[in-house]
């Protein structure tokens, strides 16, 4: 049965941007300020680490992951460090949108393209999708933030910068672009909240 989009229904908000731009800080602040927003768990094939809870991930076997893929229950997925797979599951998104909630998800540009082109978010009766690209003030700003986390070899930094340049090309395809100016995280946060709608979902 076709799902009809209504003004009062919720939406999926994707937060996108290069490594070091401040996405994790924004997500942490949104979690604290807006407990009624829904922040989906990721599905992953990696093993649970010692002392790790089920708060952030749905841990599963490779076979279970394959079944979800086959059944069309995964909106986007990627292979990351060590060959383990991570994914965004439809069941962690769609039911909450239908409840009228604002669902907030951080994704990379490949994940953004996958979700944007998914039939659930295309066409006249698609679920509401909003994408916010966090743009760095400058390349130097990103280098400063990345190297502050840990020392990095020149080759790795060059690889990161090439990756960043490719990622920035996707900004124009997003619903909105916010430049995260150095030392202005509060202002960036307010702008993100303004774009999302500020008030809690109904």
C-alpha positions as CSV (number, residue, x, y, z in Angstrom):
1,X,0.0,0.0,0.0
2,X,1.4,3.5,-0.9
3,X,2.4,5.6,2.1
4,X,1.0,9.1,1.9
5,X,3.1,12.0,3.2
6,X,1.2,14.3,5.5
7,X,2.4,17.7,6.9
8,X,2.3,16.4,10.5
9,X,4.4,13.3,9.9
10,X,8.0,13.1,10.9
11,X,11.1,13.1,8.7
12,X,14.6,11.8,8.4
13,X,17.4,14.3,8.8
14,X,20.8,13.3,7.5
15,X,23.9,15.1,8.9
16,X,26.8,15.0,6.4
17,X,30.3,16.4,6.2
18,X,34.0,15.6,6.1
19,X,35.9,14.1,9.1
20,X,36.8,16.7,11.6
21,X,34.1,19.2,10.8
22,X,32.1,18.7,14.0
23,X,29.4,16.2,13.2
24,X,29.8,14.2,16.3
25,X,29.6,17.3,18.5
26,X,26.4,18.4,16.8
27,X,24.9,14.9,17.2
28,X,25.9,14.8,20.9
29,X,24.3,18.2,21.5
30,X,21.1,17.2,19.6
31,X,20.8,14.1,21.7
32,X,21.0,16.1,24.9
33,X,18.7,19.0,23.8
34,X,16.1,17.0,22.0
35,X,15.3,13.7,23.7
36,X,12.2,13.3,21.5
37,X,14.3,13.0,18.4
38,X,15.1,9.4,17.4
39,X,18.7,8.5,16.8
40,X,18.8,5.1,15.0
41,X,21.1,2.3,15.9
42,X,23.5,0.9,13.3
43,X,23.5,-2.7,12.3
44,X,27.0,-4.2,12.4
45,X,28.8,-7.5,11.8
46,X,31.6,-6.7,14.2
47,X,31.9,-8.4,17.5
48,X,30.7,-6.6,20.6
49,X,33.6,-5.2,22.6
50,X,34.1,-5.8,26.3
51,X,31.8,-3.7,28.4
52,X,29.9,-2.5,25.3
53,X,26.1,-2.2,25.5
54,X,23.4,-2.5,22.8
55,X,22.7,1.2,22.9
56,X,24.4,2.2,19.6
57,X,24.4,-1.0,17.6
58,X,22.4,-4.1,16.5
59,X,25.1,-6.7,16.6
60,X,24.6,-9.6,14.1
61,X,26.2,-12.3,12.1
62,X,27.2,-11.9,8.5
63,X,24.4,-14.3,7.6
64,X,21.8,-12.2,9.4
65,X,23.2,-9.1,7.7
66,X,22.9,-10.9,4.3
67,X,19.3,-11.8,5.1
68,X,18.4,-8.1,5.8
69,X,20.0,-7.1,2.5
70,X,18.1,-9.7,0.6
71,X,14.8,-8.6,2.2
72,X,15.4,-5.0,1.3
73,X,15.5,-3.9,5.0
74,X,18.8,-2.0,4.7
75,X,18.8,1.6,3.4
76,X,22.6,1.9,3.1
77,X,25.6,0.0,4.2
78,X,29.4,0.1,4.0
79,X,32.5,-2.0,4.6
80,X,34.8,-0.4,7.1
81,X,37.9,-1.1,9.1
82,X,38.8,-4.8,9.1
83,X,36.2,-5.7,6.6
84,X,33.3,-5.5,9.0
85,X,30.0,-4.1,7.7
86,X,27.8,-1.3,9.1
87,X,24.3,-0.4,7.9
88,X,21.3,1.8,8.4
89,X,18.2,-0.3,8.8
90,X,14.8,0.7,7.5
91,X,13.1,-0.5,10.7
92,X,15.2,2.0,12.7
93,X,13.9,4.8,10.5
94,X,10.5,4.3,8.9
95,X,8.3,3.4,11.9
96,X,9.6,6.4,13.8
97,X,8.9,8.8,10.9
98,X,5.3,7.3,10.7
99,X,5.0,8.1,14.5
100,X,5.7,11.7,13.6
101,X,9.2,11.8,15.0
102,X,12.3,13.6,13.7
103,X,14.9,10.9,13.0
104,X,18.5,12.2,12.9
105,X,21.3,10.2,11.3
106,X,24.9,10.9,10.6
107,X,26.0,9.3,7.3
108,X,28.9,9.6,4.8
109,X,28.3,10.8,1.3
110,X,27.9,7.3,-0.1
111,X,25.2,6.7,2.5
112,X,23.5,9.9,1.6
113,X,23.4,9.0,-2.1
114,X,22.0,5.5,-1.2
115,X,19.2,6.9,1.0
116,X,18.4,9.8,-1.3
117,X,18.0,7.4,-4.2
118,X,16.0,4.8,-2.2
119,X,12.3,4.4,-3.4
120,X,11.1,5.2,0.1
121,X,12.4,8.7,-0.2
122,X,11.6,9.4,-3.9
123,X,8.4,10.3,-5.7
124,X,5.1,12.0,-4.7
125,X,4.4,9.8,-1.7
126,X,8.0,9.6,-0.4
127,X,8.9,10.0,3.3
128,X,10.3,13.5,4.1
129,X,14.1,13.6,3.8
130,X,16.2,16.6,4.8
131,X,20.0,16.6,4.4
132,X,22.3,19.1,6.1
133,X,25.9,19.4,5.0
134,X,28.4,20.7,7.6
135,X,31.0,22.7,5.7
136,X,34.4,23.5,7.2
137,X,35.5,27.1,7.3
138,X,38.7,26.2,5.5
139,X,41.0,23.2,4.8
140,X,43.3,24.4,7.5
141,X,40.5,24.2,10.0
142,X,40.0,20.5,9.2
143,X,43.7,19.7,9.3
144,X,43.9,21.3,12.7
145,X,41.0,19.3,14.1
146,X,42.1,16.0,12.6
147,X,45.7,16.3,13.8
148,X,44.5,17.3,17.2
149,X,42.9,13.9,17.6
150,X,46.1,12.0,16.8
151,X,49.4,12.4,15.0
152,X,49.1,11.5,11.3
153,X,51.6,10.6,8.6
154,X,51.8,12.9,5.6
155,X,50.4,10.2,3.2
156,X,47.4,9.7,5.4
157,X,46.7,13.4,5.7
158,X,46.9,13.7,1.9
159,X,44.5,10.8,1.5
160,X,42.1,12.5,4.0
161,X,42.3,15.8,2.1
162,X,41.6,14.1,-1.3
163,X,38.6,12.3,0.3
164,X,37.4,15.7,1.8
165,X,37.5,17.3,-1.7
166,X,35.3,14.6,-3.1
167,X,32.9,14.8,-0.2
168,X,32.5,18.6,-0.6
169,X,31.3,18.0,-4.1
170,X,28.1,16.5,-2.6
171,X,27.2,19.6,-0.6
172,X,25.3,21.1,-3.5
173,X,23.0,18.1,-3.5
174,X,21.9,18.6,0.1
175,X,18.9,20.5,1.4
176,X,21.1,23.0,3.2
177,X,24.7,23.8,3.8
178,X,26.1,25.2,7.1
179,X,29.6,26.5,7.5
180,X,30.9,25.6,10.9
181,X,33.2,28.6,11.7
182,X,36.0,28.1,14.1
183,X,34.9,28.8,17.7
184,X,31.2,29.2,16.6
185,X,29.8,25.8,17.5
186,X,26.9,27.3,19.4
187,X,25.9,29.3,16.4
188,X,26.2,26.2,14.2
189,X,24.1,24.2,16.6
190,X,21.4,26.9,16.5
191,X,21.4,26.9,12.8
192,X,21.0,23.1,12.6
193,X,18.1,23.3,15.1
194,X,16.5,26.1,13.1
195,X,16.7,24.0,9.9
196,X,15.4,20.9,11.5
197,X,12.5,22.9,13.0
198,X,13.6,23.6,16.5
199,X,10.5,22.3,18.2
200,X,10.1,18.6,18.9
201,X,8.3,16.4,16.5
202,X,4.6,16.0,17.2
